[in-house]
Amino acid sequence: MNKDNVMRSGLRSLLEVRNIIFLKKKLEMGEITPDQCKEVMKRLILKKYERIKNRSFRASILGFGR
């Protein structure tokens, strides 16, 4: 998965703009890999929606792109 595909994924719509900008900058600078970016995005989404106890939702986020 290349850098552009990670930032175009469905996960992006669930994140705040400042987090997207930060992750995109890290990707462009080569400080993180696309896989690391995807994992960070998943964790940020789960943190944002931690009040949702729906296991199906959580499982779908964790399994995204696998």
N, CA, C and O atoms as a Tinker XYZ file with bonds, in Angstrom:
   264  protein
     1  N      0.855000   -1.184000    0.000000    73     2
     2  CA     0.000000    0.000000    0.000000    64     1     3
     3  C      0.893000    1.237000    0.000000    63     2     4     5
     4  O      1.763000    1.373000    0.860000    81     3
     5  N      0.688000    2.124000   -0.943000    73     3     6
     6  CA     1.533000    3.319000   -0.990000    64     5     7
     7  C      0.935000    4.439000   -0.137000    63     6     8     9
     8  O     -0.167000    4.326000    0.399000    81     7
     9  N      1.704000    5.521000   -0.035000    73     7    10
    10  CA     1.303000    6.642000    0.827000    64     9    11
    11  C     -0.058000    7.215000    0.456000    63    10    12    13
    12  O     -0.875000    7.503000    1.331000    81    11
    13  N     -0.300000    7.380000   -0.838000    73    11    14
    14  CA    -1.553000    7.997000   -1.286000    64    13    15
    15  C     -2.762000    7.145000   -0.935000    63    14    16    17
    16  O     -3.800000    7.678000   -0.543000    81    15
    17  N     -2.641000    5.831000   -1.070000    73    15    18
    18  CA    -3.764000    4.956000   -0.766000    64    17    19
    19  C     -4.132000    5.002000    0.709000    63    18    20    21
    20  O     -5.313000    4.944000    1.052000    81    19
    21  N     -3.141000    5.106000    1.584000    73    19    22
    22  CA    -3.425000    5.169000    3.017000    64    21    23
    23  C     -4.240000    6.412000    3.329000    63    22    24    25
    24  O     -5.214000    6.342000    4.078000    81    23
    25  N     -3.855000    7.541000    2.769000    73    23    26
    26  CA    -4.533000    8.787000    3.078000    64    25    27
    27  C     -5.881000    8.906000    2.355000    63    26    28    29
    28  O     -6.679000    9.778000    2.700000    81    27
    29  N     -6.147000    8.065000    1.380000    73    27    30
    30  CA    -7.431000    8.090000    0.683000    64    29    31
    31  C     -8.403000    7.053000    1.232000    63    30    32    33
    32  O     -9.551000    6.981000    0.796000    81    31
    33  N     -7.952000    6.268000    2.169000    73    31    34
    34  CA    -8.788000    5.177000    2.673000    64    33    35
    35  C    -10.004000    5.696000    3.426000    63    34    36    37
    36  O    -10.077000    6.876000    3.770000    81    35
    37  N    -10.950000    4.811000    3.678000    73    35    38
    38  CA   -12.160000    5.166000    4.398000    64    37    39
    39  C    -11.901000    5.608000    5.825000    63    38    40    41
    40  O    -12.734000    6.281000    6.432000    81    39
    41  N    -10.760000    5.235000    6.360000    73    39    42
    42  CA   -10.432000    5.629000    7.733000    64    41    43
    43  C    -10.292000    7.144000    7.861000    63    42    44    45
    44  O    -10.602000    7.720000    8.904000    81    43
    45  N     -9.835000    7.765000    6.816000    73    43    46
    46  CA    -9.580000    9.207000    6.852000    64    45    47
    47  C    -10.817000   10.004000    7.241000    63    46    48    49
    48  O    -10.708000   11.001000    7.954000    81    47
    49  N    -11.979000    9.585000    6.788000    73    47    50
    50  CA   -13.203000   10.335000    7.060000    64    49    51
    51  C    -13.579000   10.329000    8.539000    63    50    52    53
    52  O    -14.395000   11.142000    8.972000    81    51
    53  N    -12.997000    9.425000    9.313000    73    51    54
    54  CA   -13.309000    9.332000   10.736000    64    53    55
    55  C    -12.324000   10.099000   11.614000    63    54    56    57
    56  O    -12.464000   10.112000   12.837000    81    55
    57  N    -11.336000   10.734000   11.003000    73    55    58
    58  CA   -10.311000   11.449000   11.766000    64    57    59
    59  C    -10.491000   12.957000   11.686000    63    58    60    61
    60  O    -11.151000   13.478000   10.787000    81    59
    61  N     -9.888000   13.641000   12.645000    73    59    62
    62  CA    -9.890000   15.097000   12.625000    64    61    63
    63  C     -8.850000   15.581000   11.623000    63    62    64    65
    64  O     -7.846000   14.909000   11.390000    81    63
    65  N     -9.092000   16.737000   11.037000    73    63    66
    66  CA    -8.227000   17.276000    9.994000    64    65    67
    67  C     -6.789000   17.443000   10.487000    63    66    68    69
    68  O     -5.850000   17.138000    9.751000    81    67
    69  N     -6.604000   17.917000   11.709000    73    67    70
    70  CA    -5.240000   18.142000   12.207000    64    69    71
    71  C     -4.461000   16.835000   12.307000    63    70    72    73
    72  O     -3.251000   16.822000   12.083000    81    71
    73  N     -5.133000   15.744000   12.637000    73    71    74
    74  CA    -4.458000   14.449000   12.695000    64    73    75
    75  C     -4.073000   13.971000   11.299000    63    74    76    77
    76  O     -3.008000   13.384000   11.108000    81    75
    77  N     -4.939000   14.223000   10.332000    73    75    78
    78  CA    -4.656000   13.834000    8.950000    64    77    79
    79  C     -3.442000   14.599000    8.425000    63    78    80    81
    80  O     -2.551000   14.013000    7.811000    81    79
    81  N     -3.413000   15.890000    8.665000    73    79    82
    82  CA    -2.297000   16.729000    8.213000    64    81    83
    83  C     -0.996000   16.262000    8.845000    63    82    84    85
    84  O      0.023000   16.151000    8.163000    81    83
    85  N     -1.026000   15.987000   10.142000    73    83    86
    86  CA     0.163000   15.526000   10.855000    64    85    87
    87  C      0.672000   14.201000   10.280000    63    86    88    89
    88  O      1.863000   14.057000   10.004000    81    87
    89  N     -0.232000   13.236000   10.102000    73    87    90
    90  CA     0.173000   11.933000    9.576000    64    89    91
    91  C      0.672000   12.036000    8.137000    63    90    92    93
    92  O      1.633000   11.365000    7.762000    81    91
    93  N      0.027000   12.867000    7.341000    73    91    94
    94  CA     0.443000   13.040000    5.947000    64    93    95
    95  C      1.854000   13.619000    5.877000    63    94    96    97
    96  O      2.664000   13.207000    5.047000    81    95
    97  N      2.135000   14.573000    6.753000    73    95    98
    98  CA     3.462000   15.176000    6.794000    64    97    99
    99  C      4.514000   14.134000    7.192000    63    98   100   101
   100  O      5.599000   14.091000    6.613000    81    99
   101  N      4.192000   13.305000    8.173000    73    99   102
   102  CA     5.126000   12.258000    8.612000    64   101   103
   103  C      5.386000   11.250000    7.488000    63   102   104   105
   104  O      6.517000   10.804000    7.297000    81   103
   105  N      4.334000   10.897000    6.748000    73   103   106
   106  CA     4.481000    9.982000    5.611000    64   105   107
   107  C      5.377000   10.585000    4.534000    63   106   108   109
   108  O      6.288000    9.925000    4.034000    81   107
   109  N      5.117000   11.832000    4.183000    73   107   110
   110  CA     5.886000   12.499000    3.131000    64   109   111
   111  C      7.355000   12.631000    3.500000    63   110   112   113
   112  O      8.224000   12.554000    2.632000    81   111
   113  N      7.638000   12.831000    4.785000    73   111   114
   114  CA     9.020000   12.962000    5.240000    64   113   115
   115  C      9.690000   11.602000    5.402000    63   114   116   117
   116  O     10.901000   11.525000    5.611000    81   115
   117  N      8.913000   10.539000    5.306000    73   115   118
   118  CA     9.470000    9.199000    5.434000    64   117   119
   119  C      9.726000    8.773000    6.863000    63   118   120   121
   120  O     10.446000    7.804000    7.105000    81   119
   121  N      9.144000    9.486000    7.811000    73   119   122
   122  CA     9.348000    9.166000    9.227000    64   121   123
   123  C      8.528000    7.953000    9.659000    63   122   124   125
   124  O      8.875000    7.275000   10.627000    81   123
   125  N      7.441000    7.685000    8.939000    73   123   126
   126  CA     6.630000    6.505000    9.220000    64   125   127
   127  C      6.303000    5.805000    7.895000    63   126   128   129
   128  O      6.301000    6.420000    6.829000    81   127
   129  N      6.031000    4.522000    7.996000    73   127   130
   130  CA     5.662000    3.749000    6.812000    64   129   131
   131  C      4.139000    3.819000    6.626000    63   130   132   133
   132  O      3.416000    4.183000    7.553000    81   131
   133  N      3.661000    3.475000    5.438000    73   131   134
   134  CA     2.204000    3.454000    5.234000    64   133   135
   135  C      1.488000    2.511000    6.213000    63   134   136   137
   136  O      0.392000    2.817000    6.682000    81   135
   137  N      2.107000    1.371000    6.517000    73   135   138
   138  CA     1.481000    0.450000    7.474000    64   137   139
   139  C      1.419000    1.057000    8.874000    63   138   140   141
   140  O      0.421000    0.895000    9.576000    81   139
   141  N      2.468000    1.746000    9.279000    73   139   142
   142  CA     2.458000    2.405000   10.582000    64   141   143
   143  C      1.397000    3.498000   10.607000    63   142   144   145
   144  O      0.709000    3.674000   11.612000    81   143
   145  N      1.265000    4.223000    9.520000    73   143   146
   146  CA     0.261000    5.276000    9.420000    64   145   147
   147  C     -1.132000    4.692000    9.599000    63   146   148   149
   148  O     -1.959000    5.238000   10.329000    81   147
   149  N     -1.378000    3.587000    8.930000    73   147   150
   150  CA    -2.694000    2.946000    9.008000    64   149   151
   151  C     -2.992000    2.501000   10.437000    63   150   152   153
   152  O     -4.118000    2.661000   10.908000    81   151
   153  N     -2.009000    1.948000   11.125000    73   151   154
   154  CA    -2.204000    1.520000   12.511000    64   153   155
   155  C     -2.486000    2.705000   13.426000    63   154   156   157
   156  O     -3.343000    2.628000   14.306000    81   155
   157  N     -1.762000    3.801000   13.215000    73   155   158
   158  CA    -1.994000    5.005000   14.026000    64   157   159
   159  C     -3.402000    5.522000   13.779000    63   158   160   161
   160  O     -4.093000    5.914000   14.719000    81   159
   161  N     -3.830000    5.525000   12.527000    73   159   162
   162  CA    -5.177000    5.986000   12.201000    64   161   163
   163  C     -6.224000    5.128000   12.905000    63   162   164   165
   164  O     -7.193000    5.651000   13.454000    81   163
   165  N     -6.028000    3.824000   12.888000    73   163   166
   166  CA    -6.974000    2.926000   13.563000    64   165   167
   167  C     -7.053000    3.231000   15.051000    63   166   168   169
   168  O     -8.143000    3.318000   15.617000    81   167
   169  N     -5.893000    3.395000   15.681000    73   167   170
   170  CA    -5.868000    3.666000   17.129000    64   169   171
   171  C     -6.519000    5.004000   17.456000    63   170   172   173
   172  O     -7.231000    5.120000   18.454000    81   171
   173  N     -6.282000    6.014000   16.624000    73   171   174
   174  CA    -6.917000    7.315000   16.851000    64   173   175
   175  C     -8.435000    7.225000   16.735000    63   174   176   177
   176  O     -9.164000    7.842000   17.511000    81   175
   177  N     -8.899000    6.454000   15.764000    73   175   178
   178  CA   -10.348000    6.284000   15.586000    64   177   179
   179  C    -10.941000    5.558000   16.785000    63   178   180   181
   180  O    -11.980000    5.962000   17.307000    81   179
   181  N    -10.289000    4.496000   17.218000    73   179   182
   182  CA   -10.808000    3.755000   18.377000    64   181   183
   183  C    -10.807000    4.619000   19.630000    63   182   184   185
   184  O    -11.715000    4.525000   20.456000    81   183
   185  N     -9.790000    5.456000   19.770000    73   183   186
   186  CA    -9.742000    6.361000   20.922000    64   185   187
   187  C    -10.889000    7.371000   20.856000    63   186   188   189
   188  O    -11.544000    7.652000   21.860000    81   187
   189  N    -11.119000    7.906000   19.664000    73   187   190
   190  CA   -12.185000    8.897000   19.477000    64   189   191
   191  C    -13.561000    8.297000   19.745000    63   190   192   193
   192  O    -14.440000    8.961000   20.293000    81   191
   193  N    -13.739000    7.050000   19.359000    73   191   194
   194  CA   -15.038000    6.397000   19.498000    64   193   195
   195  C    -15.035000    5.341000   20.599000    63   194   196   197
   196  O    -15.764000    4.352000   20.516000    81   195
   197  N    -14.216000    5.548000   21.633000    73   195   198
   198  CA   -14.092000    4.542000   22.689000    64   197   199
   199  C    -15.398000    4.323000   23.447000    63   198   200   201
   200  O    -15.592000    3.272000   24.058000    81   199
   201  N    -16.273000    5.286000   23.412000    73   199   202
   202  CA   -17.550000    5.130000   24.114000    64   201   203
   203  C    -18.469000    4.137000   23.398000    63   202   204   205
   204  O    -19.422000    3.633000   23.992000    81   203
   205  N    -18.186000    3.858000   22.135000    73   203   206
   206  CA   -18.986000    2.890000   21.382000    64   205   207
   207  C    -18.543000    1.488000   21.776000    63   206   208   209
   208  O    -17.388000    1.110000   21.580000    81   207
   209  N    -19.446000    0.744000   22.318000    73   207   210
   210  CA   -19.122000   -0.597000   22.806000    64   209   211
   211  C    -19.443000   -1.686000   21.782000    63   210   212   213
   212  O    -19.274000   -2.874000   22.053000    81   211
   213  N    -19.902000   -1.270000   20.616000    73   211   214
   214  CA   -20.265000   -2.217000   19.571000    64   213   215
   215  C    -19.016000   -2.959000   19.098000    63   214   216   217
   216  O    -18.128000   -2.367000   18.485000    81   215
   217  N    -18.957000   -4.242000   19.383000    73   215   218
   218  CA   -17.782000   -5.035000   19.023000    64   217   219
   219  C    -17.596000   -5.132000   17.521000    63   218   220   221
   220  O    -16.469000   -5.201000   17.030000    81   219
   221  N    -18.691000   -5.137000   16.801000    73   219   222
   222  CA   -18.618000   -5.221000   15.342000    64   221   223
   223  C    -17.926000   -3.991000   14.766000    63   222   224   225
   224  O    -17.095000   -4.109000   13.865000    81   223
   225  N    -18.265000   -2.819000   15.279000    73   223   226
   226  CA   -17.626000   -1.583000   14.831000    64   225   227
   227  C    -16.137000   -1.618000   15.119000    63   226   228   229
   228  O    -15.321000   -1.317000   14.248000    81   227
   229  N    -15.789000   -1.984000   16.335000    73   227   230
   230  CA   -14.380000   -2.026000   16.732000    64   229   231
   231  C    -13.609000   -3.052000   15.904000    63   230   232   233
   232  O    -12.479000   -2.794000   15.490000    81   231
   233  N    -14.206000   -4.190000   15.668000    73   231   234
   234  CA   -13.544000   -5.232000   14.881000    64   233   235
   235  C    -13.355000   -4.791000   13.434000    63   234   236   237
   236  O    -12.334000   -5.092000   12.815000    81   235
   237  N    -14.341000   -4.077000   12.898000    73   235   238
   238  CA   -14.215000   -3.632000   11.516000    64   237   239
   239  C    -13.119000   -2.601000   11.366000    63   238   240   241
   240  O    -12.434000   -2.583000   10.344000    81   239
   241  N    -12.931000   -1.732000   12.364000    73   239   242
   242  CA   -11.848000   -0.747000   12.313000    64   241   243
   243  C    -10.507000   -1.448000   12.422000    63   242   244   245
   244  O     -9.595000   -1.156000   11.648000    81   243
   245  N    -10.370000   -2.360000   13.359000    73   243   246
   246  CA    -9.097000   -3.054000   13.540000    64   245   247
   247  C     -8.748000   -3.936000   12.344000    63   246   248   249
   248  O     -7.572000   -4.135000   12.039000    81   247
   249  N     -9.760000   -4.458000   11.674000    73   247   250
   250  CA    -9.512000   -5.334000   10.539000    64   249   251
   251  C     -9.448000   -4.627000    9.208000    63   250   252   253
   252  O     -9.283000   -5.271000    8.172000    81   251
   253  N     -9.576000   -3.300000    9.214000    73   251   254
   254  CA    -9.595000   -2.529000    7.981000    64   253   255
   255  C     -8.294000   -2.720000    7.211000    63   254   256   257
   256  O     -7.202000   -2.557000    7.756000    81   255
   257  N     -8.430000   -3.068000    5.936000    73   255   258
   258  CA    -7.268000   -3.186000    5.071000    64   257   259
   259  C     -6.474000   -4.465000    5.212000    63   258   260   261
   260  O     -5.387000   -4.573000    4.645000    81   259
   261  N     -6.974000   -5.424000    5.939000    73   259   262
   262  CA    -6.227000   -6.683000    6.099000    64   261   263
   263  C     -6.706000   -7.706000    5.145000    63   262   264
   264  O     -6.196000   -8.827000    5.134000    81   263
